[in-house]
C-alpha cells in the first residue's frame, strides 16, 4: 500500500480499483516553499489540496488592518478556501506557506467531474465536508463560550505541531487574543 496522504485518504473509501486509480491520478503533487502564497485576498479559488508535508496557514486582514490567522494546515489535512472554491466568489483569505513541503492539488473542474461520476468519491467528499463543518462550528462556539486559557490548552492538546511550526503572534490571533495575553496565559500555566 502506498503511504502518500491521498492514498491514505481515498483507499479506504473507494473500493473499485479503476475508480481509485482515476481519483489518485487526478491529483498533482506540487512543491511549496516557505513564504509562498497559494491564495491572496480578492482571488478566486480554483483548486484544493491535501497536505503531504509542510505547514501552512490561512489568514484575513480585519477592518483595522490586522493580520488574523483563521486556520493552520499540516500533514494529512485538506486545505481549501471552501466559500471561494464552491461559490466562485473572491476570497477574503490569504494562504501562506510557513514550512516548505508538498501538496496534492486538484482543480475544481476535475473535482466536479469525479464528484459526478464516482459515487464513493462523492460519499467520501460529503463525509469530509461534514467533518470540516463540525470542526468549524465547534471552533466558533469555543471562541464564544470558552475562556482564552481553555482555547489555548485545547489547541496545545489537539494540535501540538502548531506550536512548533508557527509564531506565537499567529497562534494568538487564531485564539482571538493579543500576543501579550497569550504570554500571560503561558506564564500562568507554568506557575500552576
PADREN-588672 format. One record per residue: residue number from 1; x, y, z of N, C-alpha, C in turn; chain. Coordinates in pm, whole numbers. Layout:
% PADREN-588672
i|n_c1|n_c2|n_c3|ca_c1|ca_c2|ca_c3|c_c1|c_c2|c_c3|ch
NUM|X|Y|Z|X|Y|Z|X|Y|Z|A;
...
END
This chain:
% PADREN-588672
i|n_c1|n_c2|n_c3|ca_c1|ca_c2|ca_c3|c_c1|c_c2|c_c3|ch
1|84|-119|0|0|0|0|88|125|0|A;
2|56|218|-86|129|345|-92|100|425|33|A;
3|199|495|84|181|568|210|154|717|190|A;
4|133|762|66|106|904|47|-27|941|109|A;
5|-41|1067|140|-163|1116|205|-287|1085|123|A;
6|-283|1108|-8|-406|1083|-86|-441|935|-92|A;
7|-340|847|-87|-370|704|-78|-439|674|54|A;
8|-387|731|162|-447|708|294|-589|762|301|A;
9|-616|873|233|-749|934|234|-847|852|153|A;
10|-808|811|31|-906|753|-61|-909|600|-67|A;
11|-800|531|-37|-801|384|-46|-910|321|41|A;
12|-929|368|166|-1032|303|248|-1176|329|199|A;
13|-1197|434|121|-1335|471|86|-1373|442|-58|A;
14|-1277|408|-145|-1308|379|-285|-1269|234|-314|A;
15|-1370|149|-325|-1348|5|-337|-1302|-36|-476|A;
16|-1355|26|-579|-1324|-11|-716|-1185|39|-752|A;
17|-1096|-55|-791|-955|-21|-819|-943|78|-934|A;
18|-1021|61|-1038|-1015|151|-1153|-1058|292|-1113|A;
19|-1164|301|-1033|-1210|432|-985|-1107|495|-892|A;
20|-1046|413|-806|-943|464|-717|-826|522|-798|A;
21|-782|449|-899|-673|498|-984|-711|629|-1053|A;
22|-836|639|-1098|-884|762|-1163|-876|879|-1066|A;
23|-919|857|-943|-915|962|-841|-770|1001|-811|A;
24|-686|903|-783|-548|932|-746|-473|1003|-859|A;
25|-501|966|-982|-433|1029|-1097|-487|1168|-1128|A;
26|-592|1209|-1061|-648|1343|-1081|-576|1448|-998|A;
27|-493|1405|-907|-416|1495|-822|-275|1511|-875|A;
28|-222|1631|-864|-82|1658|-897|-7|1687|-769|A;
29|113|1635|-756|197|1665|-641|281|1788|-675|A;
30|265|1892|-594|340|2016|-618|424|2049|-495|A;
31|529|2123|-518|613|2170|-408|571|2311|-369|A;
32|580|2339|-241|555|2476|-193|672|2513|-102|A;
33|705|2640|-105|822|2687|-32|783|2793|71|A;
34|856|2792|180|832|2889|287|822|3030|227|A;
35|715|3099|263|693|3234|213|603|3241|90|A;
36|581|3127|23|491|3126|-92|349|3160|-49|A;
37|275|3222|-137|133|3250|-115|54|3167|-216|A;
38|-33|3079|-166|-114|2996|-255|-240|3067|-301|A;
39|-290|3157|-218|-414|3228|-250|-408|3363|-180|A;
40|-448|3467|-252|-447|3602|-196|-588|3660|-198|A;
41|-614|3748|-102|-742|3816|-94|-778|3874|-231|A;
42|-904|3854|-271|-952|3905|-399|-945|3804|-513|A;
43|-862|3700|-497|-854|3597|-600|-972|3499|-586|A;
44|-992|3420|-689|-1093|3314|-687|-1021|3181|-670|A;
45|-1062|3102|-571|-1002|2970|-553|-1049|2879|-666|A;
46|-958|2804|-725|-994|2715|-834|-941|2573|-812|A;
47|-883|2549|-695|-829|2418|-663|-823|2400|-512|A;
48|-812|2275|-471|-788|2249|-330|-678|2146|-317|A;
49|-632|2127|-194|-512|2050|-169|-529|1956|-50|A;
50|-447|1850|-52|-421|1771|67|-273|1793|97|A;
51|-243|1817|224|-105|1845|263|-30|1713|283|A;
52|70|1691|200|157|1574|213|265|1603|317|A;
53|323|1722|309|423|1765|406|427|1917|405|A;
54|490|1973|507|496|2118|519|388|2168|615|A;
55|380|2301|625|284|2361|717|241|2496|661|A;
56|110|2521|663|54|2643|604|-44|2706|700|A;
57|-77|2832|672|-180|2898|749|-265|2984|657|A;
58|-390|3000|698|-481|3093|631|-499|3212|723|A;
59|-514|3330|664|-537|3449|745|-617|3551|665|A;
60|-680|3641|738|-754|3751|677|-708|3880|744|A;
61|-733|3990|676|-700|4121|730|-830|4182|783|A;
62|-832|4217|912|-955|4272|970|-972|4420|932|A;
63|-1079|4481|982|-1113|4619|945|-1010|4721|993|A;
64|-925|4681|1088|-820|4770|1138|-684|4744|1072|A;
65|-683|4651|978|-558|4619|909|-474|4514|977|A;
66|-530|4446|1077|-456|4342|1148|-466|4208|1075|A;
67|-357|4135|1078|-348|4002|1019|-401|3902|1123|A;
68|-514|3835|1092|-578|3742|1185|-574|3601|1126|A;
69|-509|3509|1195|-500|3371|1148|-635|3302|1162|A;
70|-680|3239|1052|-809|3169|1052|-794|3018|1048|A;
71|-673|2968|1019|-654|2824|1016|-509|2786|997|A;
72|-476|2666|1046|-343|2606|1027|-363|2472|957|A;
73|-267|2434|872|-281|2311|794|-149|2237|787|A;
74|-153|2112|834|-34|2028|832|-62|1897|762|A;
75|31|1805|773|25|1677|702|-109|1607|720|A;
76|-165|1565|608|-288|1488|608|-415|1572|605|A;
77|-401|1701|619|-521|1785|624|-559|1837|487|A;
78|-688|1862|471|-738|1923|350|-721|2074|363|A;
79|-680|2136|255|-655|2280|254|-738|2340|142|A;
80|-835|2420|180|-920|2485|81|-982|2609|138|A;
81|-1017|2699|49|-1098|2814|87|-1234|2782|28|A;
82|-1312|2712|108|-1433|2645|60|-1536|2742|1|A;
83|-1555|2859|59|-1655|2953|7|-1616|3002|-131|A;
84|-1493|3045|-147|-1448|3093|-276|-1448|2981|-380|A;
85|-1406|2862|-340|-1396|2750|-432|-1533|2710|-487|A;
86|-1628|2688|-399|-1756|2634|-443|-1857|2741|-485|A;
87|-1846|2860|-430|-1937|2969|-469|-1879|3055|-581|A;
88|-1750|3035|-607|-1676|3113|-707|-1692|3263|-684|A;
89|-1658|3300|-560|-1656|3439|-519|-1512|3476|-481|A;
90|-1478|3604|-484|-1342|3641|-443|-1320|3607|-296|A;
91|-1204|3555|-266|-1173|3518|-128|-1138|3641|-45|A;
92|-1164|3629|84|-1119|3731|179|-998|3681|257|A;
93|-957|3557|228|-844|3497|298|-719|3495|212|A;
94|-609|3475|280|-479|3452|218|-428|3319|272|A;
95|-358|3244|189|-298|3118|235|-149|3126|208|A;
96|-71|3113|316|75|3122|302|142|2998|358|A;
97|258|2969|301|339|2854|342|431|2897|455|A;
98|420|2830|570|508|2858|684|630|2766|684|A;
99|610|2643|635|720|2547|625|710|2477|490|A;
100|819|2476|415|820|2415|282|772|2270|287|A;
101|711|2226|178|662|2089|172|602|2056|38|A;
102|512|1956|39|447|1910|-84|296|1902|-61|A;
103|223|1935|-167|77|1934|-161|23|1854|-279|A;
104|-85|1781|-255|-158|1715|-362|-268|1812|-405|A;
105|-266|1852|-531|-358|1954|-582|-457|1893|-681|A;
106|-582|1938|-670|-684|1901|-768|-762|2027|-804|A;
107|-795|2040|-932|-871|2157|-976|-1019|2136|-945|A;
108|-1091|2244|-937|-1235|2237|-913|-1305|2161|-1025|A;
109|-1266|2185|-1149|-1332|2116|-1260|-1309|1965|-1252|A;
110|-1188|1922|-1217|-1160|1779|-1204|-1236|1721|-1084|A;
111|-1239|1797|-974|-1315|1755|-856|-1461|1733|-894|A;
112|-1521|1828|-965|-1663|1818|-1003|-1688|1698|-1093|A;
113|-1595|1672|-1183|-1607|1555|-1271|-1608|1426|-1190|A;
114|-1515|1414|-1095|-1510|1295|-1010|-1634|1285|-921|A;
115|-1677|1398|-869|-1795|1402|-781|-1919|1353|-857|A;
116|-1928|1388|-984|-2044|1350|-1065|-2039|1206|-1112|A;
117|-1920|1147|-1122|-1908|1015|-1185|-1869|901|-1092|A;
118|-1814|930|-975|-1768|823|-885|-1838|837|-750|A;
119|-1932|746|-725|-2016|754|-605|-1933|750|-476|A;
120|-1832|665|-470|-1750|655|-349|-1673|785|-323|A;
121|-1629|851|-431|-1561|980|-417|-1659|1084|-362|A;
122|-1779|1084|-416|-1883|1176|-372|-1916|1154|-224|A;
123|-1930|1027|-184|-1962|996|-44|-1849|1037|50|A;
124|-1724|1009|11|-1612|1047|98|-1599|1199|104|A;
125|-1629|1267|-7|-1627|1414|-8|-1731|1474|84|A;
126|-1850|1416|81|-1956|1464|172|-1915|1444|317|A;
127|-1859|1328|346|-1815|1300|483|-1711|1402|528|A;
128|-1614|1430|442|-1509|1526|474|-1567|1666|494|A;
129|-1663|1703|409|-1727|1834|419|-1801|1848|552|A;
130|-1873|1743|591|-1945|1746|719|-1847|1754|834|A;
131|-1741|1674|831|-1641|1678|938|-1580|1817|951|A;
132|-1548|1880|840|-1492|2014|845|-1593|2116|895|A;
133|-1719|2099|860|-1822|2191|908|-1838|2177|1060|A;
134|-1835|2054|1110|-1846|2031|1254|-1729|2097|1327|A;
135|-1607|2081|1276|-1491|2144|1338|-1504|2296|1340|A;
136|-1551|2351|1230|-1570|2496|1222|-1674|2543|1324|A;
137|-1783|2469|1337|-1888|2504|1433|-1833|2496|1576|A;
138|-1758|2391|1606|-1701|2377|1739|-1604|2492|1769|A;
139|-1524|2531|1671|-1432|2643|1690|-1509|2772|1713|A;
140|-1614|2796|1634|-1694|2918|1650|-1755|2924|1790|A;
141|-1810|2814|1836|-1869|2812|1970|-1764|2828|2079|A;
142|-1648|2767|2059|-1540|2780|2157|-1496|2926|2171|A;
143|-1491|2998|2059|-1450|3139|2063|-1548|3223|2145|A;
144|-1673|3178|2154|-1776|3250|2227|-1787|3201|2372|A;
145|-1778|3070|2392|-1812|3012|2522|-1693|2974|2611|A;
146|-1574|2959|2553|-1458|2916|2632|-1366|3034|2662|A;
147|-1308|3030|2778|-1208|3130|2813|-1083|3108|2729|A;
148|-1005|3212|2712|-884|3205|2629|-790|3094|2676|A;
149|-777|3076|2806|-687|2971|2857|-735|2833|2813|A;
150|-865|2810|2815|-921|2682|2773|-895|2660|2623|A;
151|-914|2764|2543|-888|2752|2399|-741|2720|2374|A;
152|-653|2786|2450|-509|2762|2437|-474|2617|2472|A;
153|-523|2570|2587|-493|2434|2631|-549|2329|2534|A;
154|-668|2354|2482|-728|2263|2384|-644|2257|2258|A;
155|-600|2373|2210|-516|2377|2090|-385|2303|2114|A;
156|-324|2323|2230|-199|2253|2264|-218|2102|2265|A;
157|-331|2058|2321|-358|1914|2331|-389|1852|2195|A;
158|-474|1921|2117|-520|1863|1991|-423|1886|1875|A;
159|-345|1994|1880|-256|2028|1769|-121|2082|1818|A;
160|-44|2000|1888|84|2049|1940|181|2093|1830|A;
161|164|2040|1709|254|2077|1599|245|2225|1565|A;
162|130|2286|1590|114|2429|1561|216|2511|1639|A;
163|244|2470|1761|335|2545|1848|481|2529|1804|A;
164|509|2428|1723|644|2409|1670|661|2476|1534|A;
165|551|2494|1462|559|2540|1323|520|2687|1302|A;
166|459|2748|1401|406|2884|1382|459|2978|1489|A;
167|441|3106|1464|482|3206|1563|372|3223|1669|A;
168|412|3273|1784|313|3299|1890|213|3405|1847|A;
169|254|3500|1768|162|3603|1719|51|3540|1635|A;
170|87|3448|1545|-14|3380|1463|-108|3297|1551|A;
171|-51|3230|1650|-132|3148|1741|-227|3237|1821|A;
172|-177|3349|1869|-261|3441|1948|-380|3489|1866|A;
173|-356|3532|1741|-469|3581|1662|-567|3469|1631|A;
174|-517|3348|1612|-605|3233|1589|-695|3208|1711|A;
175|-638|3230|1829|-714|3210|1954|-803|3330|1987|A;
176|-789|3437|1911|-871|3556|1935|-822|3644|2048|A;
177|-692|3639|2074|-633|3718|2183|-509|3790|2133|A;
178|-459|3882|2215|-335|3951|2179|-216|3863|2216|A;
179|-101|3895|2159|18|3817|2193|59|3838|2338|A;
180|30|3956|2395|62|3978|2537|-30|3893|2625|A;
181|-156|3877|2587|-247|3789|2662|-201|3645|2654|A;
182|-153|3605|2537|-102|3469|2522|20|3448|2612|A;
183|109|3546|2618|226|3535|2706|183|3521|2852|A;
184|83|3599|2893|32|3591|3031|-27|3453|3059|A;
185|-106|3400|2966|-165|3267|2983|-56|3163|2997|A;
186|45|3171|2914|156|3075|2920|230|3084|3054|A;
187|252|3208|3102|317|3227|3234|232|3167|3345|A;
188|102|3193|3341|11|3143|3445|8|2990|3447|A;
189|12|2929|3332|10|2782|3324|138|2725|3383|A;
190|249|2789|3355|378|2741|3409|378|2751|3561|A;
191|315|2855|3617|310|2873|3762|225|2768|3832|A;
192|129|2711|3760|35|2614|3822|102|2483|3855|A;
END
